[in-house]
Amino acid sequence: MVPGGDGDGWIFVSGCTGTDPVTMALPASVEGQCAAALATIARALNDGGATFADVVRVRYILPDAADFAACWPQLRVAFGTARPAATMIVAGLIDPAMKIEIEVTARVSPPR
């Protein structure tokens, strides 16, 4: 997570894959990887004082576009309230075993 700077309320969470940050395990399924990536994003947002409801932009990167549909149930739960601007990109990831990468931008209102 990278704060926007000077308490301006912007939070940028760089591309999160399905790799567990503690065990470095990578689930075999796209659904498992999506769940792990969303968990990592949730922790980063929380560290910045935000939730998924504060997300204004999301990018999904998948090597296989056909895998995207399997992630929809989880993505609807995570982003359903926020309804951020979204883009899905088909591109290779650094490890051929990786099936999804997700990055978000969130905006939280500064305390008044």
VMD Tcl script that builds the backbone (N, CA, C; Angstrom):
set m [mol new atoms 336]
animate dup $m
set s [atomselect $m all]
$s set {name element resname resid chain x y z} {
  {N N MET 1 A 0.854 -1.171 0.000}
  {CA C MET 1 A 0.000 0.000 0.000}
  {C C MET 1 A 0.894 1.225 0.000}
  {N N VAL 2 A 0.530 2.203 -0.790}
  {CA C VAL 2 A 1.266 3.455 -0.833}
  {C C VAL 2 A 0.282 4.587 -0.594}
  {N N PRO 3 A 0.433 5.311 0.531}
  {CA C PRO 3 A -0.450 6.459 0.733}
  {C C PRO 3 A -0.154 7.525 -0.309}
  {N N GLY 4 A -1.173 8.285 -0.650}
  {CA C GLY 4 A -1.015 9.346 -1.634}
  {C C GLY 4 A -0.122 10.472 -1.144}
  {N N GLY 5 A -0.017 10.638 0.153}
  {CA C GLY 5 A 0.868 11.653 0.710}
  {C C GLY 5 A 0.125 12.756 1.426}
  {N N ASP 6 A 0.683 13.207 2.513}
  {CA C ASP 6 A 0.195 14.363 3.269}
  {C C ASP 6 A -1.278 14.270 3.677}
  {N N GLY 7 A -1.746 13.050 3.971}
  {CA C GLY 7 A -3.112 12.909 4.453}
  {C C GLY 7 A -4.167 13.292 3.442}
  {N N ASP 8 A -3.851 13.172 2.149}
  {CA C ASP 8 A -4.803 13.597 1.123}
  {C C ASP 8 A -5.919 12.587 0.882}
  {N N GLY 9 A -5.872 11.442 1.546}
  {CA C GLY 9 A -6.943 10.474 1.455}
  {C C GLY 9 A -6.818 9.427 0.370}
  {N N TRP 10 A -5.815 9.514 -0.487}
  {CA C TRP 10 A -5.625 8.528 -1.541}
  {C C TRP 10 A -4.825 7.348 -1.021}
  {N N ILE 11 A -5.244 6.141 -1.405}
  {CA C ILE 11 A -4.523 4.916 -1.059}
  {C C ILE 11 A -4.367 4.119 -2.341}
  {N N PHE 12 A -3.141 3.731 -2.645}
  {CA C PHE 12 A -2.854 2.952 -3.842}
  {C C PHE 12 A -2.322 1.591 -3.397}
  {N N VAL 13 A -3.020 0.539 -3.767}
  {CA C VAL 13 A -2.575 -0.816 -3.445}
  {C C VAL 13 A -2.104 -1.440 -4.749}
  {N N SER 14 A -0.805 -1.687 -4.823}
  {CA C SER 14 A -0.243 -2.223 -6.061}
  {C C SER 14 A -0.736 -3.648 -6.298}
  {N N GLY 15 A -0.421 -4.162 -7.456}
  {CA C GLY 15 A -0.918 -5.465 -7.871}
  {C C GLY 15 A -0.702 -6.557 -6.840}
  {N N CYS 16 A -1.786 -7.158 -6.396}
  {CA C CYS 16 A -1.751 -8.253 -5.431}
  {C C CYS 16 A -2.118 -9.538 -6.157}
  {N N THR 17 A -1.278 -10.539 -5.983}
  {CA C THR 17 A -1.565 -11.842 -6.566}
  {C C THR 17 A -2.139 -12.744 -5.484}
  {N N GLY 18 A -2.377 -13.986 -5.830}
  {CA C GLY 18 A -2.951 -14.932 -4.897}
  {C C GLY 18 A -1.956 -15.592 -3.973}
  {N N THR 19 A -0.728 -15.125 -3.955}
  {CA C THR 19 A 0.284 -15.697 -3.079}
  {C C THR 19 A 0.056 -15.240 -1.642}
  {N N ASP 20 A 0.010 -16.196 -0.721}
  {CA C ASP 20 A -0.136 -15.868 0.694}
  {C C ASP 20 A 1.152 -15.189 1.154}
  {N N PRO 21 A 1.079 -13.963 1.712}
  {CA C PRO 21 A 2.300 -13.234 2.068}
  {C C PRO 21 A 3.091 -13.874 3.210}
  {N N VAL 22 A 2.466 -14.734 3.997}
  {CA C VAL 22 A 3.167 -15.382 5.113}
  {C C VAL 22 A 3.786 -16.703 4.677}
  {N N THR 23 A 2.977 -17.565 4.061}
  {CA C THR 23 A 3.454 -18.899 3.698}
  {C C THR 23 A 4.043 -18.965 2.293}
  {N N MET 24 A 3.758 -17.958 1.481}
  {CA C MET 24 A 4.147 -17.906 0.072}
  {C C MET 24 A 3.479 -19.010 -0.750}
  {N N ALA 25 A 2.417 -19.619 -0.191}
  {CA C ALA 25 A 1.655 -20.627 -0.922}
  {C C ALA 25 A 0.784 -19.943 -1.973}
  {N N LEU 26 A 0.602 -20.615 -3.089}
  {CA C LEU 26 A -0.219 -20.107 -4.185}
  {C C LEU 26 A -1.290 -21.143 -4.493}
  {N N PRO 27 A -2.560 -20.833 -4.218}
  {CA C PRO 27 A -3.617 -21.794 -4.539}
  {C C PRO 27 A -3.599 -22.141 -6.027}
  {N N ALA 28 A -4.051 -23.334 -6.347}
  {CA C ALA 28 A -4.057 -23.777 -7.742}
  {C C ALA 28 A -5.179 -23.144 -8.547}
  {N N SER 29 A -6.324 -22.878 -7.908}
  {CA C SER 29 A -7.483 -22.367 -8.649}
  {C C SER 29 A -7.494 -20.845 -8.708}
  {N N VAL 30 A -8.122 -20.315 -9.752}
  {CA C VAL 30 A -8.266 -18.871 -9.862}
  {C C VAL 30 A -9.134 -18.338 -8.729}
  {N N GLU 31 A -10.135 -19.121 -8.305}
  {CA C GLU 31 A -10.994 -18.685 -7.193}
  {C C GLU 31 A -10.182 -18.552 -5.905}
  {N N GLY 32 A -9.315 -19.516 -5.646}
  {CA C GLY 32 A -8.465 -19.459 -4.455}
  {C C GLY 32 A -7.490 -18.302 -4.515}
  {N N GLN 33 A -6.930 -18.058 -5.694}
  {CA C GLN 33 A -6.005 -16.945 -5.851}
  {C C GLN 33 A -6.727 -15.611 -5.719}
  {N N CYS 34 A -7.932 -15.519 -6.238}
  {CA C CYS 34 A -8.724 -14.300 -6.119}
  {C C CYS 34 A -9.008 -14.010 -4.648}
  {N N ALA 35 A -9.409 -15.031 -3.909}
  {CA C ALA 35 A -9.697 -14.860 -2.478}
  {C C ALA 35 A -8.459 -14.388 -1.726}
  {N N ALA 36 A -7.311 -14.966 -2.036}
  {CA C ALA 36 A -6.075 -14.561 -1.354}
  {C C ALA 36 A -5.685 -13.129 -1.707}
  {N N ALA 37 A -5.839 -12.754 -2.981}
  {CA C ALA 37 A -5.519 -11.383 -3.396}
  {C C ALA 37 A -6.446 -10.388 -2.705}
  {N N LEU 38 A -7.733 -10.711 -2.631}
  {CA C LEU 38 A -8.681 -9.820 -1.967}
  {C C LEU 38 A -8.376 -9.699 -0.473}
  {N N ALA 39 A -7.924 -10.765 0.148}
  {CA C ALA 39 A -7.556 -10.709 1.571}
  {C C ALA 39 A -6.358 -9.794 1.777}
  {N N THR 40 A -5.385 -9.868 0.887}
  {CA C THR 40 A -4.215 -8.989 0.971}
  {C C THR 40 A -4.635 -7.532 0.789}
  {N N ILE 41 A -5.511 -7.287 -0.175}
  {CA C ILE 41 A -6.002 -5.925 -0.421}
  {C C ILE 41 A -6.775 -5.419 0.788}
  {N N ALA 42 A -7.606 -6.256 1.381}
  {CA C ALA 42 A -8.375 -5.845 2.561}
  {C C ALA 42 A -7.447 -5.410 3.689}
  {N N ARG 43 A -6.361 -6.164 3.902}
  {CA C ARG 43 A -5.396 -5.787 4.956}
  {C C ARG 43 A -4.729 -4.455 4.632}
  {N N ALA 44 A -4.335 -4.262 3.386}
  {CA C ALA 44 A -3.681 -3.012 2.995}
  {C C ALA 44 A -4.631 -1.826 3.141}
  {N N LEU 45 A -5.877 -2.004 2.708}
  {CA C LEU 45 A -6.858 -0.925 2.852}
  {C C LEU 45 A -7.081 -0.602 4.328}
  {N N ASN 46 A -7.222 -1.633 5.138}
  {CA C ASN 46 A -7.415 -1.439 6.572}
  {C C ASN 46 A -6.245 -0.672 7.186}
  {N N ASP 47 A -5.032 -1.012 6.784}
  {CA C ASP 47 A -3.840 -0.304 7.292}
  {C C ASP 47 A -3.889 1.180 6.948}
  {N N GLY 48 A -4.555 1.511 5.841}
  {CA C GLY 48 A -4.675 2.905 5.426}
  {C C GLY 48 A -5.950 3.576 5.914}
  {N N GLY 49 A -6.728 2.862 6.732}
  {CA C GLY 49 A -7.959 3.436 7.253}
  {C C GLY 49 A -9.120 3.372 6.280}
  {N N ALA 50 A -9.076 2.421 5.360}
  {CA C ALA 50 A -10.121 2.311 4.337}
  {C C ALA 50 A -10.702 0.904 4.316}
  {N N THR 51 A -11.756 0.752 3.513}
  {CA C THR 51 A -12.364 -0.555 3.261}
  {C C THR 51 A -12.621 -0.662 1.763}
  {N N PHE 52 A -13.155 -1.801 1.351}
  {CA C PHE 52 A -13.511 -1.960 -0.057}
  {C C PHE 52 A -14.536 -0.921 -0.498}
  {N N ALA 53 A -15.337 -0.425 0.413}
  {CA C ALA 53 A -16.341 0.589 0.072}
  {C C ALA 53 A -15.702 1.904 -0.375}
  {N N ASP 54 A -14.425 2.101 -0.057}
  {CA C ASP 54 A -13.715 3.329 -0.433}
  {C C ASP 54 A -12.977 3.209 -1.768}
  {N N VAL 55 A -13.014 2.043 -2.384}
  {CA C VAL 55 A -12.284 1.822 -3.639}
  {C C VAL 55 A -12.987 2.548 -4.779}
  {N N VAL 56 A -12.210 3.339 -5.513}
  {CA C VAL 56 A -12.756 4.098 -6.644}
  {C C VAL 56 A -12.301 3.556 -8.000}
  {N N ARG 57 A -11.248 2.731 -7.990}
  {CA C ARG 57 A -10.739 2.153 -9.237}
  {C C ARG 57 A -10.132 0.802 -8.929}
  {N N VAL 58 A -10.377 -0.163 -9.820}
  {CA C VAL 58 A -9.784 -1.493 -9.679}
  {C C VAL 58 A -9.333 -1.973 -11.045}
  {N N ARG 59 A -8.183 -2.644 -11.053}
  {CA C ARG 59 A -7.685 -3.275 -12.285}
  {C C ARG 59 A -7.486 -4.750 -11.995}
  {N N TYR 60 A -8.014 -5.569 -12.889}
  {CA C TYR 60 A -7.827 -7.012 -12.816}
  {C C TYR 60 A -6.918 -7.400 -13.975}
  {N N ILE 61 A -5.900 -8.189 -13.696}
  {CA C ILE 61 A -5.000 -8.658 -14.740}
  {C C ILE 61 A -5.015 -10.183 -14.689}
  {N N LEU 62 A -5.392 -10.799 -15.788}
  {CA C LEU 62 A -5.464 -12.252 -15.867}
  {C C LEU 62 A -4.806 -12.731 -17.152}
  {N N PRO 63 A -4.042 -13.796 -17.104}
  {CA C PRO 63 A -3.485 -14.365 -18.324}
  {C C PRO 63 A -4.549 -14.998 -19.215}
  {N N ASP 64 A -5.639 -15.484 -18.608}
  {CA C ASP 64 A -6.702 -16.144 -19.358}
  {C C ASP 64 A -8.034 -15.449 -19.069}
  {N N ALA 65 A -8.568 -14.745 -20.042}
  {CA C ALA 65 A -9.819 -14.003 -19.857}
  {C C ALA 65 A -10.962 -14.901 -19.413}
  {N N ALA 66 A -10.935 -16.168 -19.792}
  {CA C ALA 66 A -12.004 -17.103 -19.428}
  {C C ALA 66 A -12.071 -17.339 -17.922}
  {N N ASP 67 A -10.987 -17.081 -17.199}
  {CA C ASP 67 A -10.968 -17.269 -15.740}
  {C C ASP 67 A -11.724 -16.168 -14.993}
  {N N PHE 68 A -11.973 -15.057 -15.654}
  {CA C PHE 68 A -12.567 -13.911 -14.956}
  {C C PHE 68 A -13.959 -14.218 -14.402}
  {N N ALA 69 A -14.758 -14.920 -15.151}
  {CA C ALA 69 A -16.125 -15.227 -14.720}
  {C C ALA 69 A -16.153 -15.987 -13.391}
  {N N ALA 70 A -15.191 -16.852 -13.161}
  {CA C ALA 70 A -15.150 -17.635 -11.917}
  {C C ALA 70 A -14.900 -16.745 -10.695}
  {N N CYS 71 A -14.342 -15.568 -10.908}
  {CA C CYS 71 A -14.041 -14.644 -9.805}
  {C C CYS 71 A -15.210 -13.720 -9.470}
  {N N TRP 72 A -16.188 -13.620 -10.371}
  {CA C TRP 72 A -17.276 -12.651 -10.198}
  {C C TRP 72 A -17.992 -12.731 -8.858}
  {N N PRO 73 A -18.327 -13.915 -8.344}
  {CA C PRO 73 A -19.035 -13.939 -7.050}
  {C C PRO 73 A -18.253 -13.224 -5.938}
  {N N GLN 74 A -16.963 -13.453 -5.872}
  {CA C GLN 74 A -16.141 -12.794 -4.847}
  {C C GLN 74 A -16.000 -11.302 -5.105}
  {N N LEU 75 A -15.836 -10.931 -6.358}
  {CA C LEU 75 A -15.656 -9.518 -6.699}
  {C C LEU 75 A -16.921 -8.720 -6.429}
  {N N ARG 76 A -18.089 -9.324 -6.681}
  {CA C ARG 76 A -19.357 -8.650 -6.374}
  {C C ARG 76 A -19.477 -8.365 -4.888}
  {N N VAL 77 A -19.077 -9.324 -4.065}
  {CA C VAL 77 A -19.135 -9.130 -2.609}
  {C C VAL 77 A -18.161 -8.024 -2.198}
  {N N ALA 78 A -16.933 -8.080 -2.693}
  {CA C ALA 78 A -15.913 -7.111 -2.289}
  {C C ALA 78 A -16.221 -5.699 -2.767}
  {N N PHE 79 A -16.619 -5.555 -4.029}
  {CA C PHE 79 A -16.743 -4.229 -4.628}
  {C C PHE 79 A -18.180 -3.788 -4.901}
  {N N GLY 80 A -19.161 -4.574 -4.499}
  {CA C GLY 80 A -20.559 -4.286 -4.801}
  {C C GLY 80 A -21.055 -2.963 -4.270}
  {N N THR 81 A -20.600 -2.567 -3.091}
  {CA C THR 81 A -21.033 -1.294 -2.508}
  {C C THR 81 A -20.355 -0.121 -3.199}
  {N N ALA 82 A -19.071 -0.265 -3.465}
  {CA C ALA 82 A -18.286 0.838 -4.038}
  {C C ALA 82 A -18.564 1.043 -5.526}
  {N N ARG 83 A -18.752 -0.038 -6.244}
  {CA C ARG 83 A -18.913 -0.001 -7.697}
  {C C ARG 83 A -17.850 0.882 -8.368}
  {N N PRO 84 A -16.569 0.516 -8.176}
  {CA C PRO 84 A -15.488 1.337 -8.723}
  {C C PRO 84 A -15.381 1.228 -10.244}
  {N N ALA 85 A -14.729 2.207 -10.832}
  {CA C ALA 85 A -14.357 2.087 -12.235}
  {C C ALA 85 A -13.438 0.876 -12.323}
  {N N ALA 86 A -13.639 0.037 -13.332}
  {CA C ALA 86 A -12.891 -1.215 -13.390}
  {C C ALA 86 A -12.413 -1.508 -14.800}
  {N N THR 87 A -11.257 -2.142 -14.860}
  {CA C THR 87 A -10.689 -2.589 -16.119}
  {C C THR 87 A -10.154 -3.996 -15.924}
  {N N MET 88 A -10.408 -4.879 -16.890}
  {CA C MET 88 A -9.821 -6.210 -16.881}
  {C C MET 88 A -8.858 -6.286 -18.047}
  {N N ILE 89 A -7.626 -6.642 -17.742}
  {CA C ILE 89 A -6.567 -6.700 -18.742}
  {C C ILE 89 A -6.108 -8.146 -18.876}
  {N N VAL 90 A -5.916 -8.604 -20.091}
  {CA C VAL 90 A -5.339 -9.925 -20.326}
  {C C VAL 90 A -3.858 -9.726 -20.588}
  {N N ALA 91 A -3.033 -10.296 -19.713}
  {CA C ALA 91 A -1.580 -10.167 -19.833}
  {C C ALA 91 A -0.908 -11.274 -19.043}
  {N N GLY 92 A 0.303 -11.593 -19.421}
  {CA C GLY 92 A 1.073 -12.576 -18.676}
  {C C GLY 92 A 1.487 -12.006 -17.325}
  {N N LEU 93 A 1.560 -12.878 -16.328}
  {CA C LEU 93 A 2.034 -12.479 -15.002}
  {C C LEU 93 A 3.434 -13.048 -14.801}
  {N N ILE 94 A 4.129 -12.594 -13.767}
  {CA C ILE 94 A 5.529 -12.940 -13.578}
  {C C ILE 94 A 5.771 -14.437 -13.393}
  {N N ASP 95 A 4.783 -15.138 -12.820}
  {CA C ASP 95 A 4.883 -16.579 -12.597}
  {C C ASP 95 A 3.751 -17.237 -13.380}
  {N N PRO 96 A 4.049 -18.193 -14.237}
  {CA C PRO 96 A 2.990 -18.827 -15.030}
  {C C PRO 96 A 1.893 -19.489 -14.189}
  {N N ALA 97 A 2.173 -19.798 -12.923}
  {CA C ALA 97 A 1.158 -20.404 -12.044}
  {C C ALA 97 A 0.151 -19.371 -11.538}
  {N N MET 98 A 0.487 -18.091 -11.656}
  {CA C MET 98 A -0.411 -17.034 -11.192}
  {C C MET 98 A -1.538 -16.840 -12.198}
  {N N LYS 99 A -2.769 -16.766 -11.664}
  {CA C LYS 99 A -3.948 -16.673 -12.522}
  {C C LYS 99 A -4.654 -15.327 -12.451}
  {N N ILE 100 A -4.324 -14.502 -11.436}
  {CA C ILE 100 A -4.970 -13.201 -11.308}
  {C C ILE 100 A -4.084 -12.264 -10.495}
  {N N GLU 101 A -4.143 -11.002 -10.849}
  {CA C GLU 101 A -3.505 -9.930 -10.078}
  {C C GLU 101 A -4.544 -8.816 -10.002}
  {N N ILE 102 A -4.658 -8.201 -8.828}
  {CA C ILE 102 A -5.648 -7.139 -8.631}
  {C C ILE 102 A -4.951 -5.944 -7.996}
  {N N GLU 103 A -5.233 -4.752 -8.512}
  {CA C GLU 103 A -4.740 -3.529 -7.876}
  {C C GLU 103 A -5.897 -2.552 -7.724}
  {N N VAL 104 A -5.833 -1.755 -6.663}
  {CA C VAL 104 A -6.925 -0.821 -6.404}
  {C C VAL 104 A -6.395 0.551 -6.019}
  {N N THR 105 A -7.272 1.535 -6.217}
  {CA C THR 105 A -7.071 2.882 -5.719}
  {C C THR 105 A -8.293 3.204 -4.876}
  {N N ALA 106 A -8.049 3.719 -3.668}
  {CA C ALA 106 A -9.149 4.073 -2.765}
  {C C ALA 106 A -9.008 5.541 -2.360}
  {N N ARG 107 A -10.123 6.114 -1.966}
  {CA C ARG 107 A -10.142 7.499 -1.520}
  {C C ARG 107 A -10.967 7.561 -0.245}
  {N N VAL 108 A -10.329 8.012 0.821}
  {CA C VAL 108 A -11.041 8.190 2.083}
  {C C VAL 108 A -11.069 9.673 2.414}
  {N N SER 109 A -12.170 10.109 2.943}
  {CA C SER 109 A -12.290 11.519 3.317}
  {C C SER 109 A -11.459 11.793 4.544}
  {N N PRO 110 A -10.688 12.877 4.527}
  {CA C PRO 110 A -9.907 13.220 5.709}
  {C C PRO 110 A -10.837 13.555 6.873}
  {N N PRO 111 A -10.419 13.258 8.108}
  {CA C PRO 111 A -11.262 13.606 9.255}
  {C C PRO 111 A -11.485 15.108 9.321}
  {N N ARG 112 A -12.659 15.483 9.748}
  {CA C ARG 112 A -12.983 16.923 9.849}
  {C C ARG 112 A -12.917 17.371 11.275}
}
mol reanalyze $m
mol bondsrecalc $m
mol representation Tube
mol addrep $m
